[in-house]
Each structure stands twice: as structure tokens, then as C-alpha cells.
């Protein structure tokens, strides 16, 4: 676990170590099957996998990177799609919406396991079943790592989490835990997921009222709570930016007074949270059909 946080070279060596990742996944699967998601060894295994998933897409061996990206470049040209998921056209969306993770195999080996849907479901299972904070945080953090970036892998992992594995209810529960680091990581994961336009309505329907409910009444005092508040605001920004319906959902959840209060914080006008709330307010005002409702 300590070695897995030793930087890019350490991660590379451990990802290449024959059987290591497979053994970690095997152990966690056994712990879940035996209803023992809270033991220390499981926590260590998940923390190692969390660290090995950091910067995964940019650090993948060339052979994997080529396999992932070539699949996207070979889309027939009549779809007019420039590169990786570079269009929102309905035709392309329908064609690739159900594409599994690039290079998804029924029996993944080694580094392939790190972004495989089997491990994604294991993380979601641990989030739901473990009561150990470090295990929860590492599972959320691994999914956060896998959904960072703009390539096909983060897009595909996000789709698996939201639509195929129905992961949002488990993540939503983590918004209401008392442990600040777990809550912060859950919000950061939702922020990553909410960047995907095709998933925004699904996410908003499941979790937007919860995001509003955990917003503080004003800018919080601690740094970690301030960062969490900023992340919530940016997640709400993603969910409402191009959806008047979702903006109305935020309004009906009584989110506006909180967001205004956070944006007008006097003690520290330049805090991350105040800036994020101001950006969100500016975006909400762009829905002209809601101006009367806002004024009320």
C-alpha cells in the first residue's frame, strides 16, 4: 500500500507485476462473497488499486492506449465524428451508447482489470456494504480516478457507473456520511460523472436534491468543507447549464438561497466556494424562462 503511492515509476512497476492486480481483485471478491467487507486486508487491497488507477489513462502502456483510441478512430466517416466522442449527434450517440469499455474482456488480466466493469461493480459494492471509512474513500477515489480526463475510458467508466451498474444510489448515500474526506471524494466523483452530457439527466434525477441538501447555509470554515462546497456548486453547474428542467429542480429544492449566501460571503470573498457559487448563479440566470421564478 505504501509502495503504490511512490509515484509514476512505482505505479508502472506494480501494474506490470505479474499476478499482483489479479490477486488483489481476487482477495476483495472473496471478502465480499464472505460478507467481510470491513477487514483491514480488504482496505489495503482497495487502497492499492486506488493508487494504481491514478493517472491510468495517461500512463497506460502504448499497446493499451492504441487499442482504446484506434477503436474510436475507425468509426465510419459517414457519422461525421471528429475523433473520440467528439459529437453529440443522436445518430452517433445511439450507435455507441451501448459500446462496452474499450478492450473489455470477459477474463481481464493484470492492468486490464483496473478499468474493467467487474472491478467497477466491486467498488460500488464496497461503497454500499463497507462501513470502514478508508475503504469507502478508496473505492470512491478509484472511480474518481477512472472518470477523470476526457478520453473514451473515463466516458465509458462513467456510463458503466451510472447506467449499467446503477451506482448513483450508493454514491448518494456517501453524501450524508459524517466523515469529511469520504463526502469530499463522493462529491468529486459526482462532479466527474456530471461532465458527461448523456448522463446528466439521469444523475440530476437521482442526486440533485441531495446535493442541494448537503450545501451549507454559508461558506464553511474548514478547507476540506470549503472544497466540498465548491465541488457541489460545479456539479450543479454541470447538471443545470444546458437543462432548464434541472435548474427548476434545483429551485424547487430550495437551493437558490444557499447558493446566493455562499456567493456573497463577506469574510473571504475570494474563497473557492464563493467563486463556484457565483459561477453557478451566473449560469442559472441564463435560463431566461426561469427569471420570474427566480425573482419570487
C-alpha positions as CSV (number, residue, x, y, z in Angstrom):
1,X,0.0,0.0,0.0
2,X,2.8,2.4,0.8
3,X,4.8,1.5,-2.3
4,X,1.7,2.0,-4.5
5,X,1.9,5.7,-3.7
6,X,5.6,6.0,-4.7
7,X,4.9,8.0,-7.9
8,X,4.6,7.2,-11.6
9,X,7.6,4.7,-11.8
10,X,6.3,2.8,-8.8
11,X,2.8,2.6,-10.2
12,X,4.2,1.4,-13.5
13,X,6.3,-1.4,-11.9
14,X,3.4,-2.6,-9.8
15,X,0.9,-2.6,-12.7
16,X,3.4,-4.7,-14.7
17,X,4.0,-7.2,-11.8
18,X,2.6,-10.5,-13.0
19,X,-0.4,-11.6,-11.0
20,X,-0.4,-8.7,-8.5
21,X,-3.6,-6.8,-9.6
22,X,-5.4,-10.2,-10.2
23,X,-4.5,-11.3,-6.7
24,X,-5.8,-8.0,-5.1
25,X,-9.1,-8.3,-7.1
26,X,-9.4,-12.0,-6.2
27,X,-9.0,-11.2,-2.5
28,X,-11.6,-8.4,-2.5
29,X,-14.1,-10.6,-4.4
30,X,-13.6,-13.3,-1.7
31,X,-14.1,-10.8,1.1
32,X,-17.4,-9.6,-0.4
33,X,-18.6,-13.1,-1.0
34,X,-17.8,-14.0,2.6
35,X,-19.6,-10.8,3.8
36,X,-16.4,-9.4,5.3
37,X,-16.1,-6.0,3.5
38,X,-14.6,-4.4,6.7
39,X,-11.4,-6.3,7.3
40,X,-8.1,-4.4,7.2
41,X,-6.7,-6.5,4.3
42,X,-9.6,-5.5,2.1
43,X,-9.0,-1.9,2.9
44,X,-5.3,-2.3,2.0
45,X,-6.2,-4.0,-1.3
46,X,-8.6,-1.3,-2.3
47,X,-6.2,1.5,-1.4
48,X,-3.5,-0.2,-3.6
49,X,-6.0,-0.4,-6.5
50,X,-7.0,3.2,-5.9
51,X,-3.4,4.3,-6.2
52,X,-2.7,2.2,-9.3
53,X,-5.7,3.7,-11.0
54,X,-4.3,7.2,-10.6
55,X,-3.4,8.8,-14.0
56,X,-4.2,5.5,-15.5
57,X,-5.2,6.7,-18.9
58,X,-2.2,8.8,-19.5
59,X,0.2,6.2,-18.0
60,X,-1.1,3.2,-19.9
61,X,1.4,1.1,-21.9
62,X,1.3,2.1,-25.6
63,X,-0.3,-1.1,-26.6
64,X,-3.4,-0.5,-24.5
65,X,-3.6,3.2,-25.4
66,X,-3.6,2.3,-29.1
67,X,-6.3,-0.3,-28.7
68,X,-8.5,2.1,-26.8
69,X,-8.1,5.0,-29.2
70,X,-7.8,3.2,-32.5
71,X,-11.3,1.7,-31.9
72,X,-12.6,5.3,-31.9
73,X,-10.7,6.4,-35.0
74,X,-12.1,3.5,-37.0
75,X,-15.7,4.8,-36.8
76,X,-17.1,5.0,-40.4
77,X,-16.6,8.5,-41.7
78,X,-20.3,9.0,-42.6
79,X,-21.0,9.6,-38.9
80,X,-19.0,12.9,-39.2
81,X,-17.5,12.3,-35.8
82,X,-14.2,14.1,-35.2
83,X,-12.2,11.7,-33.0
84,X,-13.1,10.4,-29.6
85,X,-16.8,11.1,-28.7
86,X,-16.4,14.4,-30.4
87,X,-20.1,14.9,-31.3
88,X,-23.4,14.9,-29.5
89,X,-25.4,13.9,-32.6
90,X,-28.2,11.5,-31.9
91,X,-27.0,9.1,-34.6
92,X,-23.6,8.6,-33.1
93,X,-24.9,8.5,-29.5
94,X,-27.3,5.7,-30.4
95,X,-24.5,3.8,-32.2
96,X,-22.0,4.0,-29.4
97,X,-24.2,4.4,-26.3
98,X,-24.0,0.7,-25.5
99,X,-20.4,0.1,-26.5
100,X,-18.7,-1.6,-23.6
101,X,-15.5,-0.3,-22.2
102,X,-12.9,-0.3,-24.9
103,X,-11.0,-3.6,-24.8
104,X,-13.5,-5.1,-22.3
105,X,-12.7,-8.8,-22.0
106,X,-14.6,-11.5,-20.2
107,X,-11.5,-12.6,-18.3
108,X,-9.3,-9.5,-17.9
109,X,-5.7,-9.9,-16.8
110,X,-3.4,-7.5,-15.0
111,X,-3.7,-3.9,-15.8
112,X,-6.9,-4.6,-17.9
113,X,-8.7,-5.3,-14.7
114,X,-8.2,-1.7,-13.5
115,X,-10.9,-0.3,-15.8
116,X,-13.0,-3.4,-16.3
117,X,-16.7,-3.3,-15.4
118,X,-16.1,-6.2,-12.9
119,X,-13.9,-4.0,-10.7
120,X,-16.2,-1.0,-11.1
121,X,-19.0,-3.2,-9.7
122,X,-16.7,-4.3,-6.9
123,X,-16.0,-0.7,-5.9
124,X,-19.7,0.1,-5.9
125,X,-20.4,-3.0,-3.8
126,X,-17.8,-1.9,-1.2
127,X,-19.2,1.6,-1.1
128,X,-22.6,0.1,-0.3
129,X,-21.5,-2.6,2.1
130,X,-18.4,-1.5,3.9
131,X,-18.6,0.7,7.0
132,X,-14.9,1.4,7.0
133,X,-14.1,5.0,6.0
134,X,-10.8,4.3,4.3
135,X,-12.4,1.5,2.2
136,X,-15.3,3.8,1.2
137,X,-12.9,6.6,0.4
138,X,-10.5,4.4,-1.6
139,X,-13.4,2.9,-3.6
140,X,-14.9,6.3,-4.4
141,X,-11.4,7.6,-5.1
142,X,-10.6,4.8,-7.6
143,X,-13.8,5.6,-9.5
144,X,-12.9,9.3,-9.3
145,X,-9.5,8.5,-10.9
146,X,-11.1,6.4,-13.6
147,X,-13.6,9.1,-14.6
148,X,-11.1,11.9,-14.7
149,X,-9.8,13.1,-18.1
150,X,-11.5,13.4,-21.5
151,X,-10.7,10.1,-23.4
152,X,-13.0,7.2,-24.1
153,X,-12.1,5.3,-20.9
154,X,-13.5,8.0,-18.5
155,X,-16.6,8.3,-20.6
156,X,-17.1,4.5,-20.7
157,X,-16.5,4.1,-16.9
158,X,-18.9,6.9,-16.2
159,X,-21.6,5.2,-18.3
160,X,-21.0,1.9,-16.5
161,X,-21.3,3.5,-13.1
162,X,-24.5,5.5,-13.9
163,X,-26.4,3.3,-16.3
164,X,-25.2,-0.2,-16.3
165,X,-24.3,-0.8,-12.6
166,X,-26.8,1.7,-11.2
167,X,-24.1,3.1,-8.9
168,X,-25.6,6.6,-8.1
169,X,-27.8,5.4,-5.1
170,X,-24.7,4.0,-3.4
171,X,-22.7,7.2,-4.1
172,X,-25.6,9.4,-3.0
173,X,-25.6,7.7,0.4
174,X,-22.0,8.8,0.9
175,X,-23.0,12.4,0.6
176,X,-24.7,12.1,4.0
177,X,-21.8,10.4,6.0
178,X,-20.1,12.4,8.7
179,X,-16.6,11.7,7.6
180,X,-15.5,14.8,5.6
181,X,-12.9,13.1,3.3
182,X,-15.5,10.4,2.2
183,X,-18.1,13.1,1.5
184,X,-15.5,15.2,-0.4
185,X,-14.5,12.2,-2.6
186,X,-18.1,11.3,-3.3
187,X,-18.8,14.8,-4.5
188,X,-15.6,14.9,-6.6
189,X,-16.7,11.6,-8.3
190,X,-20.2,13.1,-9.0
191,X,-18.5,16.1,-10.5
192,X,-16.6,13.9,-12.9
193,X,-19.7,11.9,-13.8
194,X,-21.7,15.1,-14.4
195,X,-19.4,16.3,-17.2
196,X,-21.0,13.7,-19.5
197,X,-23.9,15.3,-21.2
198,X,-25.6,12.0,-22.0
199,X,-25.7,11.1,-18.3
200,X,-26.7,14.5,-16.8
201,X,-30.4,13.9,-16.6
202,X,-30.0,10.5,-15.0
203,X,-27.7,11.9,-12.4
204,X,-29.8,15.0,-11.7
205,X,-33.0,12.9,-11.2
206,X,-31.2,10.7,-8.7
207,X,-29.0,13.0,-6.7
208,X,-29.6,16.8,-7.4
209,X,-31.9,17.3,-4.4
210,X,-29.3,15.5,-2.2
211,X,-26.5,17.8,-3.4
212,X,-28.6,20.8,-2.5
213,X,-29.5,19.4,0.9
214,X,-25.8,19.0,1.9
215,X,-24.9,22.5,0.7
216,X,-24.1,24.6,3.8
217,X,-26.0,27.9,4.6
218,X,-22.8,29.9,4.0
219,X,-19.1,29.3,3.3
220,X,-17.8,26.7,5.8
221,X,-14.8,27.3,7.9
222,X,-12.6,24.3,7.2
223,X,-10.6,23.9,3.9
224,X,-12.0,20.4,3.2
225,X,-15.6,21.5,3.7
226,X,-14.9,24.6,1.5
227,X,-13.5,22.4,-1.3
228,X,-16.5,20.1,-1.0
229,X,-18.9,23.0,-1.2
230,X,-17.1,24.3,-4.3
231,X,-17.3,20.8,-5.9
232,X,-21.0,20.6,-5.2
233,X,-21.5,24.0,-6.9
234,X,-19.6,22.9,-10.0
235,X,-21.5,19.6,-10.1
236,X,-24.8,21.6,-10.0
237,X,-23.4,23.9,-12.7
238,X,-22.7,20.9,-15.0
239,X,-26.2,19.5,-14.3
240,X,-28.1,22.7,-14.9
241,X,-26.0,24.5,-17.5
242,X,-27.9,23.2,-20.5
243,X,-31.1,22.0,-18.8
244,X,-33.9,24.4,-17.7
245,X,-35.7,21.3,-16.2
246,X,-32.7,20.6,-13.9
247,X,-32.4,24.3,-13.0
248,X,-36.0,24.2,-12.0
249,X,-35.3,21.1,-9.9
250,X,-32.6,23.0,-8.1
251,X,-35.0,25.8,-7.5
252,X,-37.8,23.6,-6.1
253,X,-35.2,22.0,-3.7
254,X,-34.6,25.5,-2.2
255,X,-31.1,25.7,-3.5
256,X,-31.1,29.3,-4.6
257,X,-31.0,31.0,-1.1
258,X,-28.0,28.8,-0.1
259,X,-26.1,29.5,-3.3
260,X,-26.7,33.2,-3.0
261,X,-25.5,33.2,0.6
262,X,-22.3,31.2,-0.3
263,X,-21.6,33.6,-3.2
264,X,-21.9,36.7,-1.0
265,X,-19.7,35.5,1.8
266,X,-18.2,38.7,3.3
267,X,-15.3,37.2,5.3
268,X,-13.5,35.7,2.3
269,X,-14.8,37.0,-1.0
270,X,-12.2,35.0,-3.0
271,X,-12.8,31.6,-1.5
272,X,-13.2,28.6,-3.8
273,X,-16.7,28.1,-2.6
274,X,-17.8,31.7,-3.2
275,X,-16.3,31.7,-6.7
276,X,-18.0,28.4,-7.6
277,X,-21.4,29.6,-6.3
278,X,-21.0,32.8,-8.3
279,X,-20.3,30.8,-11.5
280,X,-23.4,28.7,-10.8
281,X,-25.6,31.7,-10.2
282,X,-24.4,33.3,-13.5
283,X,-25.2,30.1,-15.3
284,X,-28.7,29.7,-13.7
285,X,-29.6,33.3,-14.8
286,X,-29.0,32.2,-18.4
287,X,-32.3,30.3,-18.2
288,X,-34.5,33.2,-19.1
289,X,-37.7,31.2,-18.8
290,X,-37.0,30.9,-15.0
291,X,-36.4,34.6,-14.3
292,X,-39.9,35.1,-12.8
293,X,-39.5,32.1,-10.6
294,X,-36.0,33.3,-9.5
295,X,-37.4,36.7,-8.6
296,X,-40.1,35.2,-6.5
